[in-house]
Amino acid sequence: TKVYEEFVLDPDPIYRNAVVSKDGRLLSVLFQQEENKIHIFDFVKQVWKSFTLSNPTTSSGVTTSNVRYADFMDFEPSGQYLMYDALSKLDRSTGGSYEYWDIGFLRVWDRTTNVFGDGHIEKLFSDIPDNTSVGNPVFSKNSPYIIAFDYLEEGLFGNTFSILGANIETGALGEIAANRDDTGYPNYSVNDQFIIYDGVDNS
């Protein structure tokens, strides 16, 4: 029987979420307070680096773009990029504002030099329609470019949820589960043949 050692990395209860890279070198954390930052710890060099999250402003009629905070995180297999979802608030030039979730890829590590990355951000979707959100992204277990995530459309008569899969290299999308009543928080099985997700039935 293998024996595992457990220890407290930081006893201060200031964290809201934490994930570890696949090779165990990097730790990504979110603090309890709302902020547009993700903090990365390098276990080898014992140093922290904070990355500021931002959005391009591409929608017509939008004057500002502001990331409030990130929530779900997952390292891609090489550890160079951290996939995350974030809540943003958009102010319209015509007045008023709305909030939405989207998915980004943050370059946190440079494999060639073994130092922190430059913080470059790519978005899964360059422009999300009004009243639409995507979130809770997760990488498949055996591919660096296959992901699954929740998709939400807000309508006049209620919200419609779906779980989608995507190939982030080709841009191809596939529907995994449709016409749902809530978020699914999908996750792939070890061999990627199955996806597990939250579900509610009438009973």
C-alpha positions in Angstrom: 0.0 0.0 0.0 1.3 3.4 -1.0 1.6 6.0 1.8 0.8 9.6 1.0 1.9 12.5 3.0 -0.6 15.4 3.5 0.6 18.8 4.7 -0.9 22.3 4.9 0.6 24.6 2.3 -0.9 27.8 3.8 -3.1 27.8 6.9 -4.6 31.2 6.0 -8.2 30.7 4.8 -8.1 33.2 2.0 -8.6 31.0 -1.0 -11.8 30.4 -3.1 -10.4 27.9 -5.6 -7.1 26.1 -6.4 -5.9 23.8 -9.1 -2.5 22.1 -9.8 -0.8 21.6 -13.1 -0.6 18.1 -14.5 3.2 17.8 -13.8 2.7 19.1 -10.2 4.9 22.2 -10.6 2.4 25.0 -10.7 -0.5 25.9 -8.4 -3.2 28.3 -9.5 -5.3 30.0 -6.8 -8.2 32.5 -6.5 -8.5 34.6 -3.4 -11.8 35.0 -1.6 -12.2 38.6 -2.6 -13.5 39.5 -6.0 -10.6 40.6 -8.2 -9.6 40.4 -11.9 -6.5 38.3 -11.0 -5.3 34.7 -11.0 -2.2 33.9 -8.8 0.3 31.2 -9.8 2.8 29.5 -7.4 5.9 27.7 -8.7 6.7 24.9 -6.3 10.3 24.5 -7.7 11.4 28.1 -7.3 9.0 28.8 -4.4 7.8 32.1 -6.0 4.4 33.6 -6.8 3.2 35.6 -9.9 -0.1 37.4 -10.3 -1.8 37.7 -13.7 -4.4 40.3 -14.5 -7.4 39.2 -16.5 -8.8 41.4 -19.3 -11.2 41.2 -22.2 -11.0 42.7 -25.7 -13.8 45.1 -26.5 -15.3 43.8 -29.8 -19.1 44.0 -29.4 -20.8 46.8 -31.2 -22.1 49.5 -28.9 -19.9 48.5 -26.0 -17.7 51.1 -24.4 -16.0 49.3 -21.6 -15.1 45.7 -20.7 -14.4 44.7 -17.1 -13.5 41.3 -15.7 -14.9 41.0 -12.2 -13.5 37.6 -11.2 -12.5 34.1 -12.4 -14.1 30.9 -11.0 -13.4 27.6 -12.7 -9.8 26.7 -13.7 -8.0 23.8 -15.5 -4.4 23.5 -16.7 -3.8 22.2 -20.2 -1.5 19.2 -20.2 1.7 21.0 -20.9 1.1 23.5 -18.1 1.7 26.5 -20.4 -1.9 27.6 -20.4 -4.5 27.9 -17.8 -8.1 27.6 -19.0 -10.6 29.6 -16.9 -14.0 31.1 -16.9 -14.7 34.7 -15.7 -17.6 36.9 -14.9 -17.5 40.2 -16.8 -19.6 43.3 -16.7 -20.2 45.2 -19.9 -21.4 48.8 -20.1 -23.4 49.8 -23.2 -22.9 53.1 -24.9 -26.7 53.5 -25.0 -26.9 53.1 -21.2 -27.2 50.2 -18.9 -25.0 47.1 -18.4 -25.2 43.3 -18.2 -23.0 40.5 -16.9 -21.9 37.4 -18.7 -19.5 34.4 -18.3 -16.9 33.6 -20.9 -13.8 31.3 -21.2 -10.2 32.3 -21.6 -6.8 30.8 -22.0 -4.0 32.5 -19.9 -0.4 31.9 -20.8 1.1 31.3 -17.4 4.3 29.4 -18.2 7.1 29.3 -20.9 8.3 25.7 -21.4 11.4 26.7 -23.4 12.8 28.9 -20.6 11.1 27.4 -17.6 9.9 30.8 -16.3 6.4 32.4 -15.9 4.6 33.2 -19.1 3.8 36.7 -20.4 0.1 36.6 -19.4 -1.2 36.6 -23.0 -4.9 35.8 -23.1 -6.9 34.1 -25.8 -10.7 33.7 -25.7 -12.6 30.6 -26.7 -15.2 32.8 -28.4 -14.1 36.3 -29.7 -17.6 37.7 -29.4 -20.4 36.2 -27.3 -24.0 37.3 -28.1 -26.0 39.2 -25.6 -27.7 37.1 -22.9 -25.3 34.2 -23.5 -22.7 32.7 -21.2 -20.2 29.9 -21.3 -18.3 28.5 -18.3 -17.1 25.6 -16.2 -14.6 24.5 -18.8 -12.5 21.3 -18.5 -9.9 19.6 -20.6 -10.3 16.0 -21.7 -7.9 13.5 -20.1 -6.0 12.5 -23.3 -6.0 15.5 -25.6 -4.6 19.0 -25.2 -7.3 20.5 -27.5 -10.6 18.8 -26.6 -12.7 20.5 -23.9 -16.2 20.5 -22.5 -18.2 23.4 -20.9 -21.6 24.7 -19.9 -23.6 26.9 -22.3 -26.4 29.2 -21.1 -28.9 31.2 -23.1 -31.1 33.6 -21.1 -34.6 34.1 -22.7 -37.8 35.9 -21.9 -39.4 32.7 -20.6 -36.4 31.3 -18.7 -32.9 30.0 -19.1 -31.8 27.2 -21.4 -28.6 25.2 -20.5 -26.5 22.9 -22.6 -23.3 21.0 -22.3 -21.0 21.4 -25.3 -17.7 19.9 -26.5 -15.2 21.8 -28.6 -12.0 21.2 -30.5 -10.0 24.4 -29.7 -7.6 23.7 -32.6 -10.2 23.5 -35.4 -13.1 25.5 -33.7 -15.5 22.5 -34.1 -18.4 22.4 -31.6 -20.6 19.5 -30.6 -23.6 19.2 -28.4 -23.3 16.7 -25.5 -26.5 17.4 -23.6 -29.3 19.8 -24.6 -32.4 21.5 -23.1 -31.1 21.3 -19.5 -32.5 23.2 -16.5 -29.1 23.9 -14.8 -25.3 23.9 -15.2 -23.7 20.5 -15.6 -20.0 21.0 -14.5 -18.9 18.3 -17.0 -15.8 16.1 -16.6 -14.2 13.5 -18.8 -13.6 9.9 -17.8 -10.0 8.5 -17.8 -10.2 7.2 -21.4 -12.5 10.1 -22.6 -15.2 7.7 -23.7 -17.7 9.1 -21.2 -18.5 12.5 -19.6 -20.0 12.8 -16.1 -22.1 15.9 -15.3 -24.7 17.0 -12.7 -28.3 16.2 -13.5 -31.7 16.7 -11.9 -34.8 14.7 -12.5 -38.5 15.4 -11.5 -38.3 13.0 -8.6 
